[in-house]
Amino acid sequence: MSTATTSGTWSSISLPATEASGLDTEHVTWGDGGSGYEFRGGRVDMRLDGQEFTLGIFTHQNFPTTPMSSNQFDVDLKVEVEFDDGTKGDFSFRFHHFETPNDSAAPADLVDLPAFVSPETVKVNGAEYAVVISGFKQDGQIVRQFKSPENGSNSAHVIAMFSRMGKPDVVVTEVVYKGKLKGTQADQYVEIQNRGTVSAEMSGWVLGADAPGQDFAFPPETVLQPGQRIRVYTNEMHPGYGGFSYGSKRPIWNDKGDVARLRDANGHYVSDLAYGDEALVGVKRTDR
């Protein structure tokens, strides 16, 4: 299965019925100012090997409204996915909305996804899959929290993937090896994602560049949630991506090319990614 059609409707909202309208449609609103959520699906290319795709486009119409019974509430979305071979699946997700005061220092409303794995599954060729949401693609970045400025319609792609049930799937997805900061290249990073439906306990796991002094050990209580991506920077701290850094004053990743390797706390191979020249010639993985 390579293509499918997605569509979605807002099935419930945790506000009094008098404060909301549009349930069971693709556009739900609340208050008296036209604020609300819209979800538009469409034709998408998708695979069953953990590759990401656009589930649909999420839009928040954010306009001033009279005070409601609560400035935080949940809105539930039901997404139907129909594959070209006729296989169908309904998947539900909850959006948590925080209506921030317009006179606050940061007036943008916030939208979170309390759970990133759909409770429903679909069977394909005898295997059971769930939909795992990676996050919102906003300003070219996939983020776990959607920030919606006041007085406008703000949109983002909802990025998701089909994942096998019952296990984590931790993968090195990207190596940004040519930093923009000359000399130190402190902004180099390696990105790691959990493409599985179960969280991964990564305490003591090691990310290495196959050279002495270029190993990064993940600290205790490091947990990678389903769909979540983290980054390990050469010498920068980015809390939104886990806050991990080598703390190195010199570049970690070879500008010509090499391999980023991830091993678990027992030294067993988890994932690797060749980059630069190594990616061009191919790397023979003999240590699996």
Buried (B, 14 or more C-beta within 10 A) or exposed (E): EEEBBBBBBBBBBBBEEEBBEBBEEBBBBBBEBEBBBBBBBEEBEBEBEBEBBBBBBBBBBBBEBEEBEEEEBBBBBBBBBBBEEEBEBEBBBBBBBBBBEEEEEEBBBBBBBEEBBBEEBBEBEEEEBBBBBBBBBBEEEBBBBBBBEBEEEBBBBBBBBBBBBEEBBBBBBBBBBBBEEEEBBBBBBBBBBBBBBBBBBBEBBBBBBEEEEBBBBBEEEBEBBBBBBBBBBBBBEBEEBBBBBBEBEEBBBBEEBBBBBBBBEEEEEBBBBBBBEBBEEEBEEEEE
